[in-house]
Every structure is written in structure tokens, then in C-alpha cells.
Amino acid sequence: MNCEFCGGKTEKKKVKRQHWLHGKLYIVENVEAEVCSECGERYFHAKILDGIDSLLESTHKIKERLEVEVVSL
């Protein structure tokens, strides 16, 4: 597939994704995405995103908890 932003070619990779669900932020590892080799833009198929929602709405193993600062400009 070609990148919508720069026209570069994408390739399948496993990435980390920041995912918001019901007002909570999750970091999900090993998510399949198409990643542009030129600019790094990432594309996720809808079935992958639906699968993440299903995983997070069910009982799931927590690998790690992080503390995140929120700041305003």
C-alpha cells in the first residue's frame, strides 16, 4: 500500500499503539500495522482496532503500569 501523506511504500510491522477506550489510556504492544518506510505514518486495519477494543473490554493480563504526566501549553 502507499502512504496517503508522502506516497512512500508501507510494510507490515508490529508496533506499540496508544489506545484510548472509555476515557482510559492503554499502551498495547505487538499490534500489526502498515508502516510507511519513508515518513513512519502508521495504518491500522479496522479489525485490528476492534480486536484491541474486545481485548481491553475483557479480562486481560496487565504487563506493566506506568505513571504519565499530563501538561497543558
PDB file of N, CA, C and O in Angstrom:
ATOM      1  N   MET A   1       0.850  -1.171   0.000  1.00  0.00           N
ATOM      2  CA  MET A   1       0.000   0.000   0.000  1.00  0.00           C
ATOM      3  C   MET A   1       0.895   1.232   0.000  1.00  0.00           C
ATOM      4  O   MET A   1       2.046   1.166   0.432  1.00  0.00           O
ATOM      5  N   ASN A   2       0.375   2.349  -0.479  1.00  0.00           N
ATOM      6  CA  ASN A   2       1.124   3.600  -0.496  1.00  0.00           C
ATOM      7  C   ASN A   2       0.635   4.536   0.602  1.00  0.00           C
ATOM      8  O   ASN A   2      -0.557   4.573   0.906  1.00  0.00           O
ATOM      9  N   CYS A   3       1.551   5.286   1.191  1.00  0.00           N
ATOM     10  CA  CYS A   3       1.234   6.240   2.250  1.00  0.00           C
ATOM     11  C   CYS A   3       0.405   7.389   1.681  1.00  0.00           C
ATOM     12  O   CYS A   3       0.714   7.916   0.612  1.00  0.00           O
ATOM     13  N   GLU A   4      -0.644   7.772   2.398  1.00  0.00           N
ATOM     14  CA  GLU A   4      -1.501   8.881   1.987  1.00  0.00           C
ATOM     15  C   GLU A   4      -0.788  10.223   2.080  1.00  0.00           C
ATOM     16  O   GLU A   4      -1.164  11.168   1.388  1.00  0.00           O
ATOM     17  N   PHE A   5       0.230  10.320   2.919  1.00  0.00           N
ATOM     18  CA  PHE A   5       0.879  11.604   3.176  1.00  0.00           C
ATOM     19  C   PHE A   5       2.077  11.862   2.258  1.00  0.00           C
ATOM     20  O   PHE A   5       2.217  12.955   1.709  1.00  0.00           O
ATOM     21  N   CYS A   6       2.935  10.857   2.093  1.00  0.00           N
ATOM     22  CA  CYS A   6       4.164  11.098   1.319  1.00  0.00           C
ATOM     23  C   CYS A   6       4.271  10.227   0.076  1.00  0.00           C
ATOM     24  O   CYS A   6       5.158  10.441  -0.750  1.00  0.00           O
ATOM     25  N   GLY A   7       3.382   9.246  -0.072  1.00  0.00           N
ATOM     26  CA  GLY A   7       3.426   8.366  -1.224  1.00  0.00           C
ATOM     27  C   GLY A   7       4.391   7.206  -1.096  1.00  0.00           C
ATOM     28  O   GLY A   7       4.505   6.394  -2.013  1.00  0.00           O
ATOM     29  N   GLY A   8       5.091   7.114   0.034  1.00  0.00           N
ATOM     30  CA  GLY A   8       6.037   6.024   0.252  1.00  0.00           C
ATOM     31  C   GLY A   8       5.338   4.682   0.379  1.00  0.00           C
ATOM     32  O   GLY A   8       4.122   4.624   0.566  1.00  0.00           O
ATOM     33  N   LYS A   9       6.096   3.619   0.278  1.00  0.00           N
ATOM     34  CA  LYS A   9       5.566   2.259   0.418  1.00  0.00           C
ATOM     35  C   LYS A   9       5.467   1.894   1.897  1.00  0.00           C
ATOM     36  O   LYS A   9       6.304   2.292   2.707  1.00  0.00           O
ATOM     37  N   THR A  10       4.432   1.133   2.229  1.00  0.00           N
ATOM     38  CA  THR A  10       4.284   0.666   3.604  1.00  0.00           C
ATOM     39  C   THR A  10       4.658  -0.810   3.686  1.00  0.00           C
ATOM     40  O   THR A  10       4.643  -1.540   2.694  1.00  0.00           O
ATOM     41  N   GLU A  11       4.995  -1.219   4.906  1.00  0.00           N
ATOM     42  CA  GLU A  11       5.275  -2.626   5.154  1.00  0.00           C
ATOM     43  C   GLU A  11       4.668  -3.017   6.489  1.00  0.00           C
ATOM     44  O   GLU A  11       4.537  -2.190   7.392  1.00  0.00           O
ATOM     45  N   LYS A  12       4.297  -4.293   6.606  1.00  0.00           N
ATOM     46  CA  LYS A  12       3.703  -4.783   7.848  1.00  0.00           C
ATOM     47  C   LYS A  12       4.772  -4.860   8.920  1.00  0.00           C
ATOM     48  O   LYS A  12       5.868  -5.377   8.702  1.00  0.00           O
ATOM     49  N   LYS A  13       4.422  -4.325  10.094  1.00  0.00           N
ATOM     50  CA  LYS A  13       5.308  -4.380  11.253  1.00  0.00           C
ATOM     51  C   LYS A  13       4.459  -4.541  12.501  1.00  0.00           C
ATOM     52  O   LYS A  13       3.252  -4.298  12.481  1.00  0.00           O
ATOM     53  N   LYS A  14       5.100  -4.952  13.584  1.00  0.00           N
ATOM     54  CA  LYS A  14       4.467  -4.987  14.905  1.00  0.00           C
ATOM     55  C   LYS A  14       4.922  -3.737  15.648  1.00  0.00           C
ATOM     56  O   LYS A  14       6.119  -3.465  15.741  1.00  0.00           O
ATOM     57  N   VAL A  15       3.960  -2.972  16.179  1.00  0.00           N
ATOM     58  CA  VAL A  15       4.257  -1.694  16.820  1.00  0.00           C
ATOM     59  C   VAL A  15       3.542  -1.591  18.155  1.00  0.00           C
ATOM     60  O   VAL A  15       2.674  -2.402  18.477  1.00  0.00           O
ATOM     61  N   LYS A  16       3.923  -0.573  18.934  1.00  0.00           N
ATOM     62  CA  LYS A  16       3.174  -0.199  20.136  1.00  0.00           C
ATOM     63  C   LYS A  16       2.134   0.827  19.716  1.00  0.00           C
ATOM     64  O   LYS A  16       2.404   1.691  18.883  1.00  0.00           O
ATOM     65  N   ARG A  17       0.953   0.727  20.293  1.00  0.00           N
ATOM     66  CA  ARG A  17      -0.115   1.680  19.973  1.00  0.00           C
ATOM     67  C   ARG A  17      -0.678   2.265  21.256  1.00  0.00           C
ATOM     68  O   ARG A  17      -0.967   1.541  22.209  1.00  0.00           O
ATOM     69  N   GLN A  18      -0.832   3.590  21.270  1.00  0.00           N
ATOM     70  CA  GLN A  18      -1.531   4.253  22.359  1.00  0.00           C
ATOM     71  C   GLN A  18      -3.010   4.194  21.989  1.00  0.00           C
ATOM     72  O   GLN A  18      -3.402   4.636  20.909  1.00  0.00           O
ATOM     73  N   HIS A  19      -3.822   3.651  22.878  1.00  0.00           N
ATOM     74  CA  HIS A  19      -5.223   3.374  22.552  1.00  0.00           C
ATOM     75  C   HIS A  19      -6.122   3.871  23.682  1.00  0.00           C
ATOM     76  O   HIS A  19      -5.986   3.445  24.829  1.00  0.00           O
ATOM     77  N   TRP A  20      -7.030   4.767  23.350  1.00  0.00           N
ATOM     78  CA  TRP A  20      -7.997   5.266  24.321  1.00  0.00           C
ATOM     79  C   TRP A  20      -9.281   4.459  24.229  1.00  0.00           C
ATOM     80  O   TRP A  20      -9.780   4.194  23.135  1.00  0.00           O
ATOM     81  N   LEU A  21      -9.819   4.066  25.392  1.00  0.00           N
ATOM     82  CA  LEU A  21     -11.084   3.347  25.437  1.00  0.00           C
ATOM     83  C   LEU A  21     -11.796   3.722  26.733  1.00  0.00           C
ATOM     84  O   LEU A  21     -11.246   3.554  27.821  1.00  0.00           O
ATOM     85  N   HIS A  22     -13.004   4.223  26.615  1.00  0.00           N
ATOM     86  CA  HIS A  22     -13.824   4.612  27.768  1.00  0.00           C
ATOM     87  C   HIS A  22     -13.068   5.563  28.698  1.00  0.00           C
ATOM     88  O   HIS A  22     -13.137   5.435  29.920  1.00  0.00           O
ATOM     89  N   GLY A  23     -12.344   6.520  28.103  1.00  0.00           N
ATOM     90  CA  GLY A  23     -11.649   7.534  28.889  1.00  0.00           C
ATOM     91  C   GLY A  23     -10.354   7.081  29.540  1.00  0.00           C
ATOM     92  O   GLY A  23      -9.759   7.826  30.319  1.00  0.00           O
ATOM     93  N   LYS A  24      -9.911   5.870  29.231  1.00  0.00           N
ATOM     94  CA  LYS A  24      -8.659   5.366  29.792  1.00  0.00           C
ATOM     95  C   LYS A  24      -7.652   5.167  28.668  1.00  0.00           C
ATOM     96  O   LYS A  24      -8.012   4.767  27.560  1.00  0.00           O
ATOM     97  N   LEU A  25      -6.387   5.448  28.965  1.00  0.00           N
ATOM     98  CA  LEU A  25      -5.310   5.276  28.006  1.00  0.00           C
ATOM     99  C   LEU A  25      -4.606   3.947  28.248  1.00  0.00           C
ATOM    100  O   LEU A  25      -4.234   3.621  29.375  1.00  0.00           O
ATOM    101  N   TYR A  26      -4.431   3.190  27.176  1.00  0.00           N
ATOM    102  CA  TYR A  26      -3.709   1.920  27.218  1.00  0.00           C
ATOM    103  C   TYR A  26      -2.552   1.993  26.226  1.00  0.00           C
ATOM    104  O   TYR A  26      -2.643   2.685  25.211  1.00  0.00           O
ATOM    105  N   ILE A  27      -1.480   1.287  26.515  1.00  0.00           N
ATOM    106  CA  ILE A  27      -0.418   1.081  25.539  1.00  0.00           C
ATOM    107  C   ILE A  27      -0.439  -0.409  25.217  1.00  0.00           C
ATOM    108  O   ILE A  27      -0.238  -1.251  26.092  1.00  0.00           O
ATOM    109  N   VAL A  28      -0.682  -0.715  23.960  1.00  0.00           N
ATOM    110  CA  VAL A  28      -0.812  -2.099  23.520  1.00  0.00           C
ATOM    111  C   VAL A  28       0.393  -2.436  22.644  1.00  0.00           C
ATOM    112  O   VAL A  28       0.683  -1.742  21.669  1.00  0.00           O
ATOM    113  N   GLU A  29       1.083  -3.504  23.004  1.00  0.00           N
ATOM    114  CA  GLU A  29       2.276  -3.921  22.261  1.00  0.00           C
ATOM    115  C   GLU A  29       1.926  -4.980  21.223  1.00  0.00           C
ATOM    116  O   GLU A  29       0.889  -5.638  21.301  1.00  0.00           O
ATOM    117  N   ASN A  30       2.819  -5.122  20.252  1.00  0.00           N
ATOM    118  CA  ASN A  30       2.716  -6.166  19.226  1.00  0.00           C
ATOM    119  C   ASN A  30       1.458  -6.044  18.370  1.00  0.00           C
ATOM    120  O   ASN A  30       0.817  -7.042  18.042  1.00  0.00           O
ATOM    121  N   VAL A  31       1.118  -4.811  18.015  1.00  0.00           N
ATOM    122  CA  VAL A  31      -0.046  -4.549  17.177  1.00  0.00           C
ATOM    123  C   VAL A  31       0.406  -4.504  15.718  1.00  0.00           C
ATOM    124  O   VAL A  31       1.351  -3.793  15.378  1.00  0.00           O
ATOM    125  N   GLU A  32      -0.269  -5.260  14.866  1.00  0.00           N
ATOM    126  CA  GLU A  32       0.082  -5.269  13.447  1.00  0.00           C
ATOM    127  C   GLU A  32      -0.371  -3.968  12.789  1.00  0.00           C
ATOM    128  O   GLU A  32      -1.509  -3.532  12.964  1.00  0.00           O
ATOM    129  N   ALA A  33       0.538  -3.359  12.031  1.00  0.00           N
ATOM    130  CA  ALA A  33       0.235  -2.110  11.337  1.00  0.00           C
ATOM    131  C   ALA A  33       0.984  -2.082  10.018  1.00  0.00           C
ATOM    132  O   ALA A  33       1.978  -2.785   9.837  1.00  0.00           O
ATOM    133  N   GLU A  34       0.499  -1.267   9.106  1.00  0.00           N
ATOM    134  CA  GLU A  34       1.234  -0.930   7.894  1.00  0.00           C
ATOM    135  C   GLU A  34       1.989   0.355   8.222  1.00  0.00           C
ATOM    136  O   GLU A  34       1.372   1.354   8.591  1.00  0.00           O
ATOM    137  N   VAL A  35       3.309   0.341   8.092  1.00  0.00           N
ATOM    138  CA  VAL A  35       4.145   1.483   8.464  1.00  0.00           C
ATOM    139  C   VAL A  35       4.877   1.990   7.225  1.00  0.00           C
ATOM    140  O   VAL A  35       5.506   1.213   6.507  1.00  0.00           O
ATOM    141  N   CYS A  36       4.792   3.293   6.978  1.00  0.00           N
ATOM    142  CA  CYS A  36       5.459   3.887   5.831  1.00  0.00           C
ATOM    143  C   CYS A  36       6.974   3.872   6.049  1.00  0.00           C
ATOM    144  O   CYS A  36       7.467   4.293   7.096  1.00  0.00           O
ATOM    145  N   SER A  37       7.694   3.386   5.051  1.00  0.00           N
ATOM    146  CA  SER A  37       9.147   3.317   5.161  1.00  0.00           C
ATOM    147  C   SER A  37       9.801   4.691   4.977  1.00  0.00           C
ATOM    148  O   SER A  37      10.979   4.864   5.291  1.00  0.00           O
ATOM    149  N   GLU A  38       9.046   5.659   4.471  1.00  0.00           N
ATOM    150  CA  GLU A  38       9.595   6.999   4.250  1.00  0.00           C
ATOM    151  C   GLU A  38       9.351   7.931   5.440  1.00  0.00           C
ATOM    152  O   GLU A  38      10.293   8.523   5.967  1.00  0.00           O
ATOM    153  N   CYS A  39       8.080   8.064   5.867  1.00  0.00           N
ATOM    154  CA  CYS A  39       7.749   9.048   6.904  1.00  0.00           C
ATOM    155  C   CYS A  39       7.340   8.436   8.242  1.00  0.00           C
ATOM    156  O   CYS A  39       7.233   9.149   9.240  1.00  0.00           O
ATOM    157  N   GLY A  40       7.109   7.110   8.273  1.00  0.00           N
ATOM    158  CA  GLY A  40       6.763   6.446   9.527  1.00  0.00           C
ATOM    159  C   GLY A  40       5.281   6.459   9.874  1.00  0.00           C
ATOM    160  O   GLY A  40       4.894   5.937  10.919  1.00  0.00           O
ATOM    161  N   GLU A  41       4.443   7.041   9.023  1.00  0.00           N
ATOM    162  CA  GLU A  41       2.988   7.036   9.275  1.00  0.00           C
ATOM    163  C   GLU A  41       2.523   5.592   9.425  1.00  0.00           C
ATOM    164  O   GLU A  41       2.978   4.699   8.710  1.00  0.00           O
ATOM    165  N   ARG A  42       1.594   5.379  10.380  1.00  0.00           N
ATOM    166  CA  ARG A  42       1.116   4.034  10.666  1.00  0.00           C
ATOM    167  C   ARG A  42      -0.359   3.917  10.320  1.00  0.00           C
ATOM    168  O   ARG A  42      -1.139   4.838  10.564  1.00  0.00           O
ATOM    169  N   TYR A  43      -0.733   2.783   9.753  1.00  0.00           N
ATOM    170  CA  TYR A  43      -2.114   2.492   9.379  1.00  0.00           C
ATOM    171  C   TYR A  43      -2.534   1.198  10.049  1.00  0.00           C
ATOM    172  O   TYR A  43      -1.810   0.202  10.010  1.00  0.00           O
ATOM    173  N   PHE A  44      -3.720   1.219  10.670  1.00  0.00           N
ATOM    174  CA  PHE A  44      -4.245   0.052  11.369  1.00  0.00           C
ATOM    175  C   PHE A  44      -5.547  -0.375  10.702  1.00  0.00           C
ATOM    176  O   PHE A  44      -6.414   0.458  10.436  1.00  0.00           O
ATOM    177  N   HIS A  45      -5.685  -1.661  10.433  1.00  0.00           N
ATOM    178  CA  HIS A  45      -6.923  -2.179   9.868  1.00  0.00           C
ATOM    179  C   HIS A  45      -8.022  -2.151  10.938  1.00  0.00           C
ATOM    180  O   HIS A  45      -7.751  -2.359  12.121  1.00  0.00           O
ATOM    181  N   ALA A  46      -9.246  -1.895  10.514  1.00  0.00           N
ATOM    182  CA  ALA A  46     -10.373  -1.781  11.444  1.00  0.00           C
ATOM    183  C   ALA A  46     -10.528  -3.038  12.298  1.00  0.00           C
ATOM    184  O   ALA A  46     -10.851  -2.939  13.482  1.00  0.00           O
ATOM    185  N   LYS A  47     -10.304  -4.220  11.717  1.00  0.00           N
ATOM    186  CA  LYS A  47     -10.463  -5.453  12.505  1.00  0.00           C
ATOM    187  C   LYS A  47      -9.423  -5.542  13.621  1.00  0.00           C
ATOM    188  O   LYS A  47      -9.692  -6.120  14.674  1.00  0.00           O
ATOM    189  N   ILE A  48      -8.242  -4.973  13.396  1.00  0.00           N
ATOM    190  CA  ILE A  48      -7.213  -4.938  14.442  1.00  0.00           C
ATOM    191  C   ILE A  48      -7.672  -4.035  15.584  1.00  0.00           C
ATOM    192  O   ILE A  48      -7.559  -4.399  16.754  1.00  0.00           O
ATOM    193  N   LEU A  49      -8.193  -2.850  15.237  1.00  0.00           N
ATOM    194  CA  LEU A  49      -8.658  -1.908  16.262  1.00  0.00           C
ATOM    195  C   LEU A  49      -9.852  -2.475  17.028  1.00  0.00           C
ATOM    196  O   LEU A  49      -9.944  -2.302  18.243  1.00  0.00           O
ATOM    197  N   ASP A  50     -10.765  -3.150  16.330  1.00  0.00           N
ATOM    198  CA  ASP A  50     -11.896  -3.802  17.008  1.00  0.00           C
ATOM    199  C   ASP A  50     -11.397  -4.891  17.946  1.00  0.00           C
ATOM    200  O   ASP A  50     -11.938  -5.073  19.037  1.00  0.00           O
ATOM    201  N   GLY A  51     -10.359  -5.621  17.519  1.00  0.00           N
ATOM    202  CA  GLY A  51      -9.783  -6.661  18.360  1.00  0.00           C
ATOM    203  C   GLY A  51      -9.153  -6.109  19.624  1.00  0.00           C
ATOM    204  O   GLY A  51      -9.236  -6.724  20.687  1.00  0.00           O
ATOM    205  N   ILE A  52      -8.520  -4.941  19.506  1.00  0.00           N
ATOM    206  CA  ILE A  52      -7.949  -4.295  20.693  1.00  0.00           C
ATOM    207  C   ILE A  52      -9.057  -3.910  21.655  1.00  0.00           C
ATOM    208  O   ILE A  52      -8.942  -4.142  22.859  1.00  0.00           O
ATOM    209  N   ASP A  53     -10.134  -3.321  21.136  1.00  0.00           N
ATOM    210  CA  ASP A  53     -11.272  -2.965  21.994  1.00  0.00           C
ATOM    211  C   ASP A  53     -11.808  -4.195  22.714  1.00  0.00           C
ATOM    212  O   ASP A  53     -12.056  -4.150  23.919  1.00  0.00           O
ATOM    213  N   SER A  54     -11.986  -5.285  21.989  1.00  0.00           N
ATOM    214  CA  SER A  54     -12.503  -6.521  22.599  1.00  0.00           C
ATOM    215  C   SER A  54     -11.569  -7.031  23.684  1.00  0.00           C
ATOM    216  O   SER A  54     -12.016  -7.436  24.757  1.00  0.00           O
ATOM    217  N   LEU A  55     -10.277  -7.012  23.404  1.00  0.00           N
ATOM    218  CA  LEU A  55      -9.293  -7.461  24.398  1.00  0.00           C
ATOM    219  C   LEU A  55      -9.379  -6.621  25.667  1.00  0.00           C
ATOM    220  O   LEU A  55      -9.416  -7.158  26.774  1.00  0.00           O
ATOM    221  N   LEU A  56      -9.411  -5.302  25.500  1.00  0.00           N
ATOM    222  CA  LEU A  56      -9.393  -4.414  26.660  1.00  0.00           C
ATOM    223  C   LEU A  56     -10.698  -4.450  27.447  1.00  0.00           C
ATOM    224  O   LEU A  56     -10.699  -4.201  28.652  1.00  0.00           O
ATOM    225  N   GLU A  57     -11.808  -4.758  26.781  1.00  0.00           N
ATOM    226  CA  GLU A  57     -13.095  -4.843  27.482  1.00  0.00           C
ATOM    227  C   GLU A  57     -13.275  -6.167  28.223  1.00  0.00           C
ATOM    228  O   GLU A  57     -14.175  -6.302  29.052  1.00  0.00           O
ATOM    229  N   SER A  58     -12.419  -7.137  27.923  1.00  0.00           N
ATOM    230  CA  SER A  58     -12.494  -8.417  28.623  1.00  0.00           C
ATOM    231  C   SER A  58     -11.391  -8.460  29.683  1.00  0.00           C
ATOM    232  O   SER A  58     -10.593  -7.530  29.797  1.00  0.00           O
ATOM    233  N   THR A  59     -11.356  -9.530  30.441  1.00  0.00           N
ATOM    234  CA  THR A  59     -10.288  -9.713  31.418  1.00  0.00           C
ATOM    235  C   THR A  59      -8.991  -9.945  30.645  1.00  0.00           C
ATOM    236  O   THR A  59      -8.915 -10.822  29.785  1.00  0.00           O
ATOM    237  N   HIS A  60      -7.981  -9.152  30.962  1.00  0.00           N
ATOM    238  CA  HIS A  60      -6.716  -9.261  30.239  1.00  0.00           C
ATOM    239  C   HIS A  60      -5.554  -9.112  31.205  1.00  0.00           C
ATOM    240  O   HIS A  60      -5.678  -8.498  32.265  1.00  0.00           O
ATOM    241  N   LYS A  61      -4.434  -9.680  30.821  1.00  0.00           N
ATOM    242  CA  LYS A  61      -3.231  -9.617  31.638  1.00  0.00           C
ATOM    243  C   LYS A  61      -2.591  -8.239  31.482  1.00  0.00           C
ATOM    244  O   LYS A  61      -2.469  -7.725  30.369  1.00  0.00           O
ATOM    245  N   ILE A  62      -2.189  -7.652  32.589  1.00  0.00           N
ATOM    246  CA  ILE A  62      -1.515  -6.354  32.585  1.00  0.00           C
ATOM    247  C   ILE A  62      -0.022  -6.614  32.718  1.00  0.00           C
ATOM    248  O   ILE A  62       0.426  -7.176  33.717  1.00  0.00           O
ATOM    249  N   LYS A  63       0.742  -6.211  31.726  1.00  0.00           N
ATOM    250  CA  LYS A  63       2.187  -6.432  31.724  1.00  0.00           C
ATOM    251  C   LYS A  63       2.888  -5.451  32.656  1.00  0.00           C
ATOM    252  O   LYS A  63       3.831  -5.814  33.358  1.00  0.00           O
ATOM    253  N   GLU A  64       2.420  -4.207  32.656  1.00  0.00           N
ATOM    254  CA  GLU A  64       3.099  -3.149  33.404  1.00  0.00           C
ATOM    255  C   GLU A  64       2.153  -1.969  33.583  1.00  0.00           C
ATOM    256  O   GLU A  64       1.266  -1.749  32.758  1.00  0.00           O
ATOM    257  N   ARG A  65       2.340  -1.220  34.647  1.00  0.00           N
ATOM    258  CA  ARG A  65       1.608   0.037  34.855  1.00  0.00           C
ATOM    259  C   ARG A  65       2.612   1.172  34.812  1.00  0.00           C
ATOM    260  O   ARG A  65       3.712   1.070  35.356  1.00  0.00           O
ATOM    261  N   LEU A  66       2.215   2.264  34.152  1.00  0.00           N
ATOM    262  CA  LEU A  66       3.082   3.421  34.016  1.00  0.00           C
ATOM    263  C   LEU A  66       2.411   4.647  34.614  1.00  0.00           C
ATOM    264  O   LEU A  66       1.183   4.737  34.639  1.00  0.00           O
ATOM    265  N   GLU A  67       3.198   5.575  35.086  1.00  0.00           N
ATOM    266  CA  GLU A  67       2.680   6.862  35.535  1.00  0.00           C
ATOM    267  C   GLU A  67       2.935   7.863  34.405  1.00  0.00           C
ATOM    268  O   GLU A  67       4.052   7.952  33.894  1.00  0.00           O
ATOM    269  N   VAL A  68       1.909   8.611  34.018  1.00  0.00           N
ATOM    270  CA  VAL A  68       2.019   9.550  32.902  1.00  0.00           C
ATOM    271  C   VAL A  68       1.641  10.947  33.384  1.00  0.00           C
ATOM    272  O   VAL A  68       0.628  11.129  34.059  1.00  0.00           O
ATOM    273  N   GLU A  69       2.458  11.921  33.034  1.00  0.00           N
ATOM    274  CA  GLU A  69       2.145  13.316  33.353  1.00  0.00           C
ATOM    275  C   GLU A  69       1.320  13.926  32.234  1.00  0.00           C
ATOM    276  O   GLU A  69       1.571  13.672  31.056  1.00  0.00           O
ATOM    277  N   VAL A  70       0.343  14.726  32.603  1.00  0.00           N
ATOM    278  CA  VAL A  70      -0.461  15.465  31.637  1.00  0.00           C
ATOM    279  C   VAL A  70      -0.180  16.946  31.882  1.00  0.00           C
ATOM    280  O   VAL A  70      -0.338  17.438  32.999  1.00  0.00           O
ATOM    281  N   VAL A  71       0.236  17.650  30.831  1.00  0.00           N
ATOM    282  CA  VAL A  71       0.551  19.070  30.945  1.00  0.00           C
ATOM    283  C   VAL A  71      -0.222  19.842  29.890  1.00  0.00           C
ATOM    284  O   VAL A  71      -0.695  19.266  28.910  1.00  0.00           O
ATOM    285  N   SER A  72      -0.346  21.127  30.087  1.00  0.00           N
ATOM    286  CA  SER A  72      -1.046  21.991  29.147  1.00  0.00           C
ATOM    287  C   SER A  72      -0.126  23.113  28.708  1.00  0.00           C
ATOM    288  O   SER A  72       0.636  23.643  29.517  1.00  0.00           O
ATOM    289  N   LEU A  73      -0.186  23.479  27.446  1.00  0.00           N
ATOM    290  CA  LEU A  73       0.612  24.606  26.942  1.00  0.00           C
ATOM    291  C   LEU A  73      -0.111  25.910  27.181  1.00  0.00           C
ATOM    292  O   LEU A  73       0.399  26.973  26.827  1.00  0.00           O
TER     293      LEU A  73
END
